[in-house]
Amino acid sequence: MSSGKHVLVVGTGPAGIVSAYGLALKGARVTLIDRETQVIDSPRAMVYLPSTVKALDKLGLLDEARKLGPESYDYQCYFAQSGNVGRMDHRLVQDLTPYHFILHFGQDVLANMVLERLLALPGTEVKWGTTLEAIEQRDDQVLATVSDATGQHVIAADWLIGADGARSTVRKLIGATFDGFTWPDTFMATNIEFDFGKHGFADSNMVSDPVNWAVIARIDNSGLWRVAYGEDSELTEQERLDRVDQRLRHWLPEGAEYRLVRANSYRVHQRSASSYRAGRVLLAGDAAHATNPIGGMGFTSGIQDAVTLVDLLAKVLNGETSDDVLDWYAYERRRIFLEIANPTAIEFKRRTQEADPQKRLEDEQNFLHLVEDTDTMRVALMSIFGLESRPYQVGWRESVVPEDQQRSGSDKAKSLVGGTTSTLRHTEEIE
Ligand SMILES: Cc1cc2nc3c(=O)[nH]c(=O)nc-3n(C[C@H](O)[C@H](O)[C@H](O)COP(=O)(O)OP(=O)(O)OC[C@H]3O[C@@H](n4cnc5c(N)ncnc54)[C@H](O)[C@@H]3O)c2cc1C
């Protein structure tokens, strides 16, 4: 059923494209804009954890996604201090969920696949080279001023989704702060042609070491792998690029031949917007929250934002419910980031880079015990679905919020409803 309502989505990253596609499927008119001239294809996320696999299935995208890259089951952790290795296998929960596997392909590949399907739906368009500049909210619509090669224009929409990444213009325009901090270290993302699978690596691996830590994962079926590692922020980008071969030698077998395909560096953050909704404007993906990528919490959370928004905003567009569901969206997604994604990603980063030998030993023992304890392992494997939103409940402010407050401690939960949290204080915005 077509509602005829118009949604403007800013950003063609995974959060924007998946939101746009889901809403168009449910009958909305959707315009996507991006200041770039095509989907960004630099090395970024390429591991689709089980909750993302489930989300793709919900949108009817899973069959196509399975053709785009390999499926895997294993996650392997190398403890450089002892040389021990622990392995988690998602097949251990195959009786609990059909989504007991991981997919591998670049997020740009997903974006392009979904974009093609989106543009085949009626009432959809994408405007490349179009930058959002300003927003004016009215009672019944939102007016977005955009600029392109021909000048400035105004696009009128019923709702606007800001999926414009960690430096979001939308977030700034609605006056939300981006509370938290930026890590001092710089991350390098390299794509290389080398088959780590033939050298004892699983398709997803973490190498735990204070200096030579790394995340090594298969990207696709073409023999491409990602090696991500830390670099000194004091170095210039050219110096970091000049060191790539020297750094990669830490994880490659001796004398291995490989081909470097892409490399770029980036800074990582732990931040959340102070609010994910202002009137007719909603934030999703990195525009709403940013995290370091170890453990894949950022991309994975952004996809969950998108599928939640598709469900709830479509109901509003189709006149099935009041816009209170969008306040719930803003509350629930922010809670999940602050309570689950953010601390999990910080802990993943700590364990990967831990310098204290005693703590490293404890981390290793904990992981190896987990691997041996089937019941605990099953709980750990299913915990990724904790990033999914709970269903909307009428009266959630009176029923759900107090329960959340009790669980999390009153100060922290109060801050989930709005304002600055105890874990993410307001600091300078991302430059
Ligand atoms: C180098 C790098 C490597 C990464 N590696 C990993 C990884 O290995 N694993 C992982 O889980 N995550 C990784 N991430 C994070 C992951 O890529 C992000 O979480 C994900 O891209 C967020 O998707 P998004 O749709 O919210 O925003 P983005 O993908 O950032 O997309 C935002 C879009 O908005 C557009 N835009 C911005 N401002 C405007 C404006 N004013 N007007 C119009 N358009 C605008 C941009 O051009 C862009 O296309 C990485 C990120 C980077 C930068």
The ligand as a MOL file (V3000), in Angstrom:
LIG
                    3D

  0  0  0     0  0            999 V3000
M  V30 BEGIN CTAB
M  V30 COUNTS 53 58 0 0 0
M  V30 BEGIN ATOM
M  V30 1 C 38.0790 3.4170 7.0700 0
M  V30 2 C 36.9510 2.7740 7.8340 0
M  V30 3 C 37.0030 1.4160 8.1100 0
M  V30 4 C 35.9650 0.8110 8.8120 0
M  V30 5 N 36.0360 -0.5220 9.0950 0
M  V30 6 C 35.0250 -1.1110 9.7510 0
M  V30 7 C 35.0460 -2.4980 10.0550 0
M  V30 8 O 35.9910 -3.1990 9.6990 0
M  V30 9 N 33.9950 -3.0420 10.7410 0
M  V30 10 C 32.9180 -2.2710 11.1250 0
M  V30 11 O 31.9670 -2.7950 11.7200 0
M  V30 12 N 32.8820 -0.9710 10.8650 0
M  V30 13 C 33.8960 -0.3740 10.1900 0
M  V30 14 N 33.8380 0.9410 9.9340 0
M  V30 15 C 32.6430 1.6700 10.3560 0
M  V30 16 C 31.5390 1.5050 9.3430 0
M  V30 17 O 32.0620 1.7400 8.0510 0
M  V30 18 C 30.4300 2.4820 9.7050 0
M  V30 19 O 29.8640 2.0690 10.9400 0
M  V30 20 C 29.3430 2.5320 8.6370 0
M  V30 21 O 29.8440 3.0020 7.4010 0
M  V30 22 C 28.2460 3.4830 9.0850 0
M  V30 23 O 27.2720 3.5180 8.0950 0
M  V30 24 P 26.3320 4.7570 7.9560 0
M  V30 25 O 25.3700 4.4060 6.8680 0
M  V30 26 O 25.7890 5.1550 9.2670 0
M  V30 27 O 27.2550 5.9990 7.5000 0
M  V30 28 P 28.3610 6.1330 6.3760 0
M  V30 29 O 28.6990 4.8160 5.7770 0
M  V30 30 O 29.4460 6.9470 6.9480 0
M  V30 31 O 27.6160 6.9680 5.2240 0
M  V30 32 C 27.3020 8.3300 5.3650 0
M  V30 33 C 27.0310 8.9170 4.0020 0
M  V30 34 O 26.5190 10.2410 4.1780 0
M  V30 35 C 27.0840 11.0900 3.1990 0
M  V30 36 N 27.0190 12.4760 3.7120 0
M  V30 37 C 27.6680 12.9850 4.7940 0
M  V30 38 N 27.3110 14.2610 4.9930 0
M  V30 39 C 26.4300 14.5760 4.0270 0
M  V30 40 C 25.6910 15.7630 3.7170 0
M  V30 41 N 25.7820 16.8860 4.4440 0
M  V30 42 N 24.8790 15.7480 2.6270 0
M  V30 43 C 24.7570 14.6190 1.8610 0
M  V30 44 N 25.4220 13.4750 2.1280 0
M  V30 45 C 26.2270 13.4380 3.2040 0
M  V30 46 C 28.4960 10.5580 3.0020 0
M  V30 47 O 29.0100 10.9380 1.7410 0
M  V30 48 C 28.2830 9.0470 3.1350 0
M  V30 49 O 28.0430 8.4200 1.8730 0
M  V30 50 C 34.8590 1.5760 9.2520 0
M  V30 51 C 34.8070 2.9380 8.9760 0
M  V30 52 C 35.8360 3.5550 8.2690 0
M  V30 53 C 35.7590 5.0310 8.0020 0
M  V30 END ATOM
M  V30 BEGIN BOND
M  V30 1 1 1 2
M  V30 2 1 2 3
M  V30 3 2 2 52
M  V30 4 2 3 4
M  V30 5 1 4 5
M  V30 6 1 4 50
M  V30 7 2 5 6
M  V30 8 1 6 7
M  V30 9 1 6 13
M  V30 10 2 7 8
M  V30 11 1 7 9
M  V30 12 1 9 10
M  V30 13 2 10 11
M  V30 14 1 10 12
M  V30 15 2 12 13
M  V30 16 1 13 14
M  V30 17 1 14 15
M  V30 18 1 14 50
M  V30 19 1 15 16
M  V30 20 1 16 17
M  V30 21 1 16 18
M  V30 22 1 18 19
M  V30 23 1 18 20
M  V30 24 1 20 21
M  V30 25 1 20 22
M  V30 26 1 22 23
M  V30 27 1 23 24
M  V30 28 2 24 25
M  V30 29 1 24 26
M  V30 30 1 24 27
M  V30 31 1 27 28
M  V30 32 2 28 29
M  V30 33 1 28 30
M  V30 34 1 28 31
M  V30 35 1 31 32
M  V30 36 1 32 33
M  V30 37 1 33 34
M  V30 38 1 33 48
M  V30 39 1 34 35
M  V30 40 1 35 36
M  V30 41 1 35 46
M  V30 42 1 36 37
M  V30 43 1 36 45
M  V30 44 2 37 38
M  V30 45 1 38 39
M  V30 46 1 39 40
M  V30 47 2 39 45
M  V30 48 1 40 41
M  V30 49 2 40 42
M  V30 50 1 42 43
M  V30 51 2 43 44
M  V30 52 1 44 45
M  V30 53 1 46 47
M  V30 54 1 46 48
M  V30 55 1 48 49
M  V30 56 2 50 51
M  V30 57 1 51 52
M  V30 58 1 52 53
M  V30 END BOND
M  V30 END CTAB
M  END
